[in-house]
């Protein structure tokens, strides 16, 4: 049930949501998970099968990325629950959330199929982690519809980048194609939410800026409930698949500063103006820290290369 305080905004966004939904349906392409999975690589799992890392020639960091990516997709029931709670089940928003859920369901199917066919990940570890992840149902839960839009816009773009970079890191062209197909969907989802938040700026700029600050400064990827998430996230960052520099350069800066034009928004309340000042400073700090981390990683890699490691 939509929070009563959010109903006026959701109703004000209905026409925009309808336009964006129609744009999405005209833009998105039909595809089939079964047609992308490399079934010719699959063989039966024997009852006494025990997975070995050399069953698939994939680095531990890429394996961590695939592990996090697929378990994030598997937690879909809880994302559906919260998006429907924030925006309702009727009208354009209801149609969107059901369509979004159907499309996201493909992602889990195709990545899981790829992992099982190629034996890229220990299937026992993966299934145990899936059971924990879905049984726990831990996901970020924005407090309001505006905060929800700010969060999902940033999150969908972050997910798109993570999928795309994971595919780029894979040497297997089939795996690369799968991850890029999924990333393409995620980008369209991002555009839907990004443009809805842009509409909110025109309706209630103060609420939009406050939501941006809260969600950007407290941002967490939806995989935080995954077992061992912190260690996987570190491996993913160390490999340059998704790190603080990427978060700044490809999400915070282009979306908040460019697309939403944070510094140019007018008509802010005193509270929102304070939020804007804090957010601009925060984005600047993230950029500096991210750049330093990249420098350290590159220096370490150069040192190891020189040493012949």
DRENSE-475215 format. One record per residue (C-alpha): residue number from 1; residue in three letters; x, y, z. Coordinates in Angstrom, 2 decimals. Example, Ala and Ser with C-alpha at 12.3 -4.5 7.8 and 13.67 -1.06 7.14 Angstrom:
! DRENSE-475215
+-----+-----+---------+---------+---------+
:   k :   r :       X :       Y :       Z :
+-----+-----+---------+---------+---------+
:   1 : ALA :   12.30 :   -4.50 :    7.80 :
:   2 : SER :   13.67 :   -1.06 :    7.14 :
+-----+-----+---------+---------+---------+
***
This chain:
! DRENSE-475215
+-----+-----+---------+---------+---------+
:   k :   r :       X :       Y :       Z :
+-----+-----+---------+---------+---------+
:   1 : UNK :    0.00 :    0.00 :    0.00 :
:   2 : UNK :    1.36 :    3.40 :   -0.98 :
:   3 : UNK :    2.22 :    5.71 :    1.91 :
:   4 : UNK :   -0.66 :    8.22 :    2.09 :
:   5 : UNK :    1.85 :   11.07 :    2.16 :
:   6 : UNK :    3.23 :    9.91 :   -1.21 :
:   7 : UNK :   -0.11 :    9.60 :   -3.01 :
:   8 : UNK :   -0.24 :   13.20 :   -4.33 :
:   9 : UNK :    3.22 :   12.90 :   -5.86 :
:  10 : UNK :    2.55 :    9.46 :   -7.36 :
:  11 : UNK :   -0.66 :   10.80 :   -8.89 :
:  12 : UNK :    1.17 :   13.87 :  -10.24 :
:  13 : UNK :    3.72 :   11.57 :  -11.89 :
:  14 : UNK :    1.16 :    9.25 :  -13.47 :
:  15 : UNK :    1.17 :   10.90 :  -16.90 :
:  16 : UNK :    4.97 :   11.00 :  -16.99 :
:  17 : UNK :    5.17 :    7.37 :  -15.91 :
:  18 : UNK :    2.75 :    6.44 :  -18.72 :
:  19 : UNK :    4.88 :    8.26 :  -21.31 :
:  20 : UNK :    8.08 :    6.67 :  -20.02 :
:  21 : UNK :    6.49 :    3.21 :  -19.93 :
:  22 : UNK :    5.40 :    3.58 :  -23.55 :
:  23 : UNK :    8.90 :    4.73 :  -24.50 :
:  24 : UNK :   10.35 :    1.72 :  -22.74 :
:  25 : UNK :    8.05 :   -0.73 :  -24.48 :
:  26 : UNK :    8.91 :    0.80 :  -27.85 :
:  27 : UNK :   12.65 :    0.66 :  -27.14 :
:  28 : UNK :   13.18 :   -2.67 :  -25.41 :
:  29 : UNK :   13.90 :   -5.76 :  -27.48 :
:  30 : UNK :   12.51 :   -9.24 :  -26.95 :
:  31 : UNK :   15.11 :  -11.90 :  -26.17 :
:  32 : UNK :   15.18 :  -15.41 :  -24.78 :
:  33 : UNK :   17.47 :  -16.75 :  -22.04 :
:  34 : UNK :   17.51 :  -20.27 :  -23.48 :
:  35 : UNK :   18.95 :  -18.94 :  -26.76 :
:  36 : UNK :   21.99 :  -17.39 :  -25.04 :
:  37 : UNK :   23.02 :  -20.14 :  -22.60 :
:  38 : UNK :   25.83 :  -22.34 :  -24.04 :
:  39 : UNK :   24.03 :  -25.64 :  -23.53 :
:  40 : UNK :   26.63 :  -27.55 :  -25.60 :
:  41 : UNK :   29.11 :  -26.96 :  -22.77 :
:  42 : UNK :   26.80 :  -28.53 :  -20.20 :
:  43 : UNK :   27.09 :  -32.06 :  -18.86 :
:  44 : UNK :   25.24 :  -33.88 :  -16.12 :
:  45 : UNK :   26.39 :  -33.35 :  -12.56 :
:  46 : UNK :   27.28 :  -36.71 :  -11.05 :
:  47 : UNK :   25.86 :  -37.44 :   -7.56 :
:  48 : UNK :   29.33 :  -37.27 :   -5.99 :
:  49 : UNK :   30.43 :  -34.20 :   -7.99 :
:  50 : UNK :   32.66 :  -31.76 :   -6.10 :
:  51 : UNK :   33.40 :  -28.47 :   -7.80 :
:  52 : UNK :   37.00 :  -27.40 :   -8.44 :
:  53 : UNK :   38.08 :  -23.86 :   -9.39 :
:  54 : UNK :   39.76 :  -25.14 :  -12.55 :
:  55 : UNK :   36.41 :  -26.45 :  -13.81 :
:  56 : UNK :   36.16 :  -23.02 :  -15.49 :
:  57 : UNK :   39.05 :  -20.74 :  -16.37 :
:  58 : UNK :   37.75 :  -17.64 :  -14.58 :
:  59 : UNK :   39.65 :  -15.46 :  -12.12 :
:  60 : UNK :   38.43 :  -15.28 :   -8.50 :
:  61 : UNK :   37.48 :  -11.61 :   -8.93 :
:  62 : UNK :   35.29 :  -12.30 :  -11.96 :
:  63 : UNK :   33.79 :  -15.25 :  -10.13 :
:  64 : UNK :   32.95 :  -12.92 :   -7.24 :
:  65 : UNK :   31.31 :  -10.50 :   -9.66 :
:  66 : UNK :   29.20 :  -13.26 :  -11.23 :
:  67 : UNK :   28.29 :  -14.57 :   -7.78 :
:  68 : UNK :   27.10 :  -11.15 :   -6.58 :
:  69 : UNK :   25.38 :  -10.30 :   -9.85 :
:  70 : UNK :   23.30 :  -13.47 :  -10.03 :
:  71 : UNK :   22.32 :  -13.44 :   -6.35 :
:  72 : UNK :   21.27 :   -9.82 :   -6.70 :
:  73 : UNK :   18.94 :  -10.87 :   -9.51 :
:  74 : UNK :   17.66 :  -13.84 :   -7.49 :
:  75 : UNK :   16.44 :  -11.50 :   -4.74 :
:  76 : UNK :   13.85 :  -10.09 :   -7.16 :
:  77 : UNK :   10.74 :  -10.85 :   -5.02 :
:  78 : UNK :   11.78 :   -8.29 :   -2.44 :
:  79 : UNK :   12.55 :   -5.55 :   -4.96 :
:  80 : UNK :    9.09 :   -6.09 :   -6.45 :
:  81 : UNK :    7.53 :   -5.87 :   -3.00 :
:  82 : UNK :    9.18 :   -2.56 :   -2.19 :
:  83 : UNK :    8.66 :   -0.90 :   -5.57 :
:  84 : UNK :    4.98 :   -1.82 :   -5.53 :
:  85 : UNK :    4.77 :   -0.56 :   -1.96 :
:  86 : UNK :    6.24 :    2.81 :   -2.92 :
:  87 : UNK :    4.33 :    3.39 :   -6.18 :
:  88 : UNK :    1.24 :    1.17 :   -6.02 :
:  89 : UNK :   -0.20 :   -1.59 :   -8.19 :
:  90 : UNK :   -2.54 :    0.51 :  -10.32 :
:  91 : UNK :   -2.12 :    2.68 :  -13.41 :
:  92 : UNK :    1.15 :    3.17 :  -15.24 :
:  93 : UNK :    3.23 :    2.48 :  -12.14 :
:  94 : UNK :    1.53 :   -0.88 :  -11.60 :
:  95 : UNK :    2.07 :   -1.81 :  -15.24 :
:  96 : UNK :    5.69 :   -0.73 :  -15.02 :
:  97 : UNK :    6.55 :   -2.71 :  -11.92 :
:  98 : UNK :    5.06 :   -5.88 :  -13.39 :
:  99 : UNK :    6.87 :   -5.40 :  -16.70 :
: 100 : UNK :   10.10 :   -4.55 :  -14.85 :
: 101 : UNK :    9.75 :   -7.71 :  -12.77 :
: 102 : UNK :    9.22 :   -9.85 :  -15.86 :
: 103 : UNK :   12.32 :   -8.43 :  -17.51 :
: 104 : UNK :   14.45 :   -8.77 :  -14.39 :
: 105 : UNK :   13.36 :  -12.39 :  -14.10 :
: 106 : UNK :   15.12 :  -13.12 :  -17.38 :
: 107 : UNK :   18.38 :  -11.90 :  -15.93 :
: 108 : UNK :   18.47 :  -14.45 :  -13.16 :
: 109 : UNK :   17.47 :  -17.20 :  -15.60 :
: 110 : UNK :   20.17 :  -16.49 :  -18.16 :
: 111 : UNK :   23.02 :  -15.88 :  -15.71 :
: 112 : UNK :   22.11 :  -18.96 :  -13.67 :
: 113 : UNK :   21.93 :  -21.02 :  -16.85 :
: 114 : UNK :   25.34 :  -19.78 :  -17.94 :
: 115 : UNK :   26.90 :  -20.54 :  -14.56 :
: 116 : UNK :   25.45 :  -24.04 :  -14.41 :
: 117 : UNK :   26.39 :  -24.90 :  -18.01 :
: 118 : UNK :   29.96 :  -23.64 :  -17.70 :
: 119 : UNK :   30.50 :  -24.66 :  -14.05 :
: 120 : UNK :   31.94 :  -21.21 :  -13.44 :
: 121 : UNK :   30.86 :  -21.26 :   -9.78 :
: 122 : UNK :   30.46 :  -24.01 :   -7.22 :
: 123 : UNK :   26.76 :  -24.88 :   -7.66 :
: 124 : UNK :   26.42 :  -26.02 :   -4.04 :
: 125 : UNK :   27.88 :  -22.80 :   -2.63 :
: 126 : UNK :   25.74 :  -20.77 :   -5.01 :
: 127 : UNK :   22.50 :  -22.53 :   -4.06 :
: 128 : UNK :   23.24 :  -22.30 :   -0.35 :
: 129 : UNK :   23.95 :  -18.59 :   -0.73 :
: 130 : UNK :   20.75 :  -18.15 :   -2.75 :
: 131 : UNK :   18.74 :  -19.81 :   -0.01 :
: 132 : UNK :   20.26 :  -17.50 :    2.60 :
: 133 : UNK :   19.84 :  -14.41 :    0.44 :
: 134 : UNK :   16.21 :  -15.02 :   -0.45 :
: 135 : UNK :   15.26 :  -16.37 :    2.98 :
: 136 : UNK :   16.67 :  -13.22 :    4.58 :
: 137 : UNK :   15.21 :  -10.85 :    2.00 :
: 138 : UNK :   17.51 :   -7.99 :    2.91 :
: 139 : UNK :   17.20 :   -5.06 :    0.53 :
: 140 : UNK :   17.52 :   -1.28 :    0.85 :
: 141 : UNK :   14.13 :    0.22 :    1.79 :
: 142 : UNK :   13.85 :    3.93 :    0.95 :
: 143 : UNK :   11.44 :    5.73 :    3.26 :
: 144 : UNK :    9.48 :    7.71 :    0.62 :
: 145 : UNK :    8.57 :    7.48 :   -3.04 :
: 146 : UNK :   10.97 :   10.32 :   -3.91 :
: 147 : UNK :   13.83 :    8.61 :   -2.10 :
: 148 : UNK :   12.82 :    5.40 :   -3.82 :
: 149 : UNK :   13.15 :    7.01 :   -7.24 :
: 150 : UNK :   16.53 :    8.50 :   -6.33 :
: 151 : UNK :   17.76 :    5.14 :   -5.09 :
: 152 : UNK :   16.55 :    2.94 :   -7.92 :
: 153 : UNK :   17.90 :    5.35 :  -10.54 :
: 154 : UNK :   21.38 :    5.16 :   -9.01 :
: 155 : UNK :   21.07 :    1.44 :   -8.32 :
: 156 : UNK :   19.91 :    0.45 :  -11.80 :
: 157 : UNK :   22.82 :    2.33 :  -13.35 :
: 158 : UNK :   25.25 :    0.78 :  -10.87 :
: 159 : UNK :   23.88 :   -2.67 :  -11.71 :
: 160 : UNK :   24.17 :   -1.97 :  -15.44 :
: 161 : UNK :   27.81 :   -0.95 :  -15.04 :
: 162 : UNK :   28.60 :   -3.97 :  -12.86 :
: 163 : UNK :   27.05 :   -6.39 :  -15.37 :
: 164 : UNK :   28.72 :   -4.74 :  -18.35 :
: 165 : UNK :   32.17 :   -4.61 :  -16.74 :
: 166 : UNK :   31.86 :   -8.22 :  -15.60 :
: 167 : UNK :   31.13 :   -9.21 :  -19.19 :
: 168 : UNK :   34.07 :   -7.17 :  -20.45 :
: 169 : UNK :   36.36 :   -8.92 :  -17.97 :
: 170 : UNK :   35.22 :  -12.36 :  -19.15 :
: 171 : UNK :   37.37 :  -13.94 :  -21.84 :
: 172 : UNK :   34.43 :  -16.12 :  -22.89 :
: 173 : UNK :   32.54 :  -14.35 :  -25.72 :
: 174 : UNK :   29.31 :  -16.15 :  -24.80 :
: 175 : UNK :   29.48 :  -14.94 :  -21.21 :
: 176 : UNK :   30.34 :  -11.46 :  -22.46 :
: 177 : UNK :   27.27 :  -11.45 :  -24.72 :
: 178 : UNK :   25.01 :  -12.57 :  -21.86 :
: 179 : UNK :   26.24 :   -9.91 :  -19.45 :
: 180 : UNK :   25.96 :   -7.18 :  -22.06 :
: 181 : UNK :   22.43 :   -8.26 :  -22.93 :
: 182 : UNK :   21.46 :   -8.00 :  -19.26 :
: 183 : UNK :   23.28 :   -4.66 :  -18.94 :
: 184 : UNK :   21.29 :   -3.28 :  -21.86 :
: 185 : UNK :   18.02 :   -4.02 :  -20.04 :
: 186 : UNK :   19.33 :   -2.44 :  -16.86 :
: 187 : UNK :   20.21 :    0.73 :  -18.75 :
: 188 : UNK :   16.63 :    1.09 :  -19.97 :
: 189 : UNK :   15.38 :    0.60 :  -16.41 :
: 190 : UNK :   17.78 :    3.31 :  -15.25 :
: 191 : UNK :   16.46 :    5.73 :  -17.86 :
: 192 : UNK :   12.88 :    5.20 :  -16.67 :
: 193 : UNK :   13.73 :    6.03 :  -13.07 :
: 194 : UNK :   16.17 :    8.81 :  -13.92 :
: 195 : UNK :   13.58 :   10.65 :  -15.96 :
: 196 : UNK :   10.90 :   10.21 :  -13.29 :
: 197 : UNK :   13.18 :   11.85 :  -10.75 :
: 198 : UNK :   13.80 :   14.64 :  -13.26 :
: 199 : UNK :   10.03 :   15.17 :  -13.31 :
: 200 : UNK :   10.00 :   15.33 :   -9.51 :
: 201 : UNK :   12.53 :   18.17 :   -9.66 :
: 202 : UNK :    9.95 :   20.19 :  -11.60 :
: 203 : UNK :    7.18 :   19.36 :   -9.11 :
: 204 : UNK :    8.95 :   19.52 :   -5.74 :
: 205 : UNK :   12.63 :   20.45 :   -6.15 :
: 206 : UNK :   13.31 :   20.53 :   -2.43 :
: 207 : UNK :   12.04 :   16.99 :   -1.88 :
: 208 : UNK :   14.07 :   15.83 :   -4.87 :
: 209 : UNK :   17.34 :   17.33 :   -3.61 :
: 210 : UNK :   16.86 :   16.03 :   -0.08 :
: 211 : UNK :   16.16 :   12.56 :   -1.51 :
: 212 : UNK :   19.26 :   12.73 :   -3.71 :
: 213 : UNK :   21.46 :   13.55 :   -0.74 :
: 214 : UNK :   20.04 :   10.86 :    1.51 :
: 215 : UNK :   20.28 :    8.13 :   -1.09 :
: 216 : UNK :   23.64 :    9.10 :   -2.55 :
: 217 : UNK :   25.42 :    9.49 :    0.77 :
: 218 : UNK :   23.92 :    6.30 :    2.20 :
: 219 : UNK :   24.00 :    4.30 :   -1.04 :
: 220 : UNK :   24.32 :    0.54 :   -0.80 :
: 221 : UNK :   24.17 :   -1.96 :   -3.62 :
: 222 : UNK :   21.19 :   -4.33 :   -3.38 :
: 223 : UNK :   23.50 :   -7.28 :   -2.75 :
: 224 : UNK :   24.38 :   -6.27 :    0.81 :
: 225 : UNK :   22.53 :   -9.31 :    2.18 :
: 226 : UNK :   24.60 :  -11.77 :    0.15 :
: 227 : UNK :   26.81 :  -14.05 :    2.29 :
: 228 : UNK :   30.38 :  -12.76 :    2.22 :
: 229 : UNK :   29.32 :   -9.62 :    0.36 :
: 230 : UNK :   32.08 :   -7.42 :    1.81 :
: 231 : UNK :   34.88 :   -9.72 :    0.66 :
: 232 : UNK :   33.28 :  -10.16 :   -2.77 :
: 233 : UNK :   32.83 :   -6.40 :   -3.11 :
: 234 : UNK :   36.51 :   -5.86 :   -2.27 :
: 235 : UNK :   37.59 :   -8.38 :   -4.92 :
: 236 : UNK :   35.29 :   -6.72 :   -7.46 :
: 237 : UNK :   36.71 :   -3.29 :   -6.63 :
: 238 : UNK :   40.32 :   -4.49 :   -6.70 :
: 239 : UNK :   39.69 :   -5.87 :  -10.19 :
: 240 : UNK :   38.30 :   -2.52 :  -11.35 :
: 241 : UNK :   34.90 :   -4.01 :  -12.17 :
: 242 : UNK :   33.05 :   -1.70 :   -9.79 :
: 243 : UNK :   34.87 :    0.61 :   -7.41 :
: 244 : UNK :   34.57 :    4.04 :   -5.83 :
: 245 : UNK :   36.10 :    5.79 :   -8.83 :
: 246 : UNK :   33.53 :    4.20 :  -11.15 :
: 247 : UNK :   30.78 :    5.09 :   -8.69 :
: 248 : UNK :   31.87 :    8.74 :   -8.84 :
: 249 : UNK :   32.80 :    9.03 :  -12.52 :
: 250 : UNK :   29.95 :    7.03 :  -14.03 :
: 251 : UNK :   27.11 :    7.50 :  -11.54 :
: 252 : UNK :   27.30 :   10.40 :   -9.10 :
: 253 : UNK :   28.90 :   12.93 :  -11.43 :
: 254 : UNK :   26.97 :   12.24 :  -14.66 :
: 255 : UNK :   23.58 :   11.58 :  -13.08 :
: 256 : UNK :   23.35 :   13.93 :  -10.11 :
: 257 : UNK :   25.58 :   16.74 :  -11.31 :
: 258 : UNK :   24.85 :   16.59 :  -15.07 :
: 259 : UNK :   21.46 :   14.94 :  -15.70 :
: 260 : UNK :   19.73 :   16.26 :  -12.61 :
: 261 : UNK :   21.80 :   19.48 :  -12.67 :
: 262 : UNK :   22.03 :   19.62 :   -8.90 :
: 263 : UNK :   23.83 :   22.94 :   -8.76 :
: 264 : UNK :   21.28 :   24.67 :  -11.02 :
: 265 : UNK :   18.05 :   23.62 :   -9.29 :
: 266 : UNK :   16.05 :   26.64 :   -8.15 :
: 267 : UNK :   13.36 :   27.24 :   -5.56 :
: 268 : UNK :   14.88 :   25.20 :   -2.76 :
: 269 : UNK :   13.90 :   25.38 :    0.87 :
: 270 : UNK :   16.56 :   26.15 :    3.47 :
: 271 : UNK :   16.77 :   22.44 :    4.35 :
: 272 : UNK :   17.15 :   21.44 :    0.71 :
: 273 : UNK :   19.82 :   24.07 :    0.14 :
: 274 : UNK :   21.82 :   22.58 :    3.00 :
: 275 : UNK :   21.35 :   19.14 :    1.46 :
: 276 : UNK :   22.66 :   20.44 :   -1.86 :
: 277 : UNK :   25.77 :   21.90 :   -0.28 :
: 278 : UNK :   26.49 :   18.67 :    1.59 :
: 279 : UNK :   25.89 :   16.54 :   -1.49 :
: 280 : UNK :   28.20 :   18.57 :   -3.72 :
: 281 : UNK :   30.94 :   18.29 :   -1.11 :
: 282 : UNK :   30.28 :   14.56 :   -0.71 :
: 283 : UNK :   30.55 :   13.91 :   -4.43 :
: 284 : UNK :   33.82 :   15.83 :   -4.52 :
: 285 : UNK :   35.23 :   13.76 :   -1.65 :
: 286 : UNK :   34.18 :   10.49 :   -3.28 :
: 287 : UNK :   35.93 :   11.55 :   -6.46 :
: 288 : UNK :   39.18 :   12.29 :   -4.66 :
: 289 : UNK :   39.14 :    9.08 :   -2.62 :
: 290 : UNK :   38.24 :    7.02 :   -5.67 :
: 291 : UNK :   41.08 :    8.51 :   -7.69 :
: 292 : UNK :   43.58 :    7.78 :   -4.90 :
: 293 : UNK :   42.41 :    4.16 :   -4.67 :
: 294 : UNK :   42.86 :    3.72 :   -8.42 :
: 295 : UNK :   46.37 :    5.19 :   -8.22 :
: 296 : UNK :   47.30 :    2.77 :   -5.44 :
: 297 : UNK :   45.86 :   -0.19 :   -7.33 :
: 298 : UNK :   47.73 :    0.74 :  -10.51 :
: 299 : UNK :   50.97 :    1.30 :   -8.61 :
: 300 : UNK :   50.61 :   -2.09 :   -6.92 :
: 301 : UNK :   49.92 :   -3.77 :  -10.27 :
: 302 : UNK :   52.95 :   -2.10 :  -11.85 :
: 303 : UNK :   55.14 :   -3.20 :   -8.96 :
: 304 : UNK :   53.98 :   -6.80 :   -9.29 :
: 305 : UNK :   54.54 :   -6.72 :  -13.04 :
: 306 : UNK :   58.07 :   -5.40 :  -12.56 :
: 307 : UNK :   58.72 :   -8.17 :  -10.06 :
: 308 : UNK :   57.42 :  -10.72 :  -12.54 :
: 309 : UNK :   54.58 :  -11.85 :  -10.28 :
+-----+-----+---------+---------+---------+
***
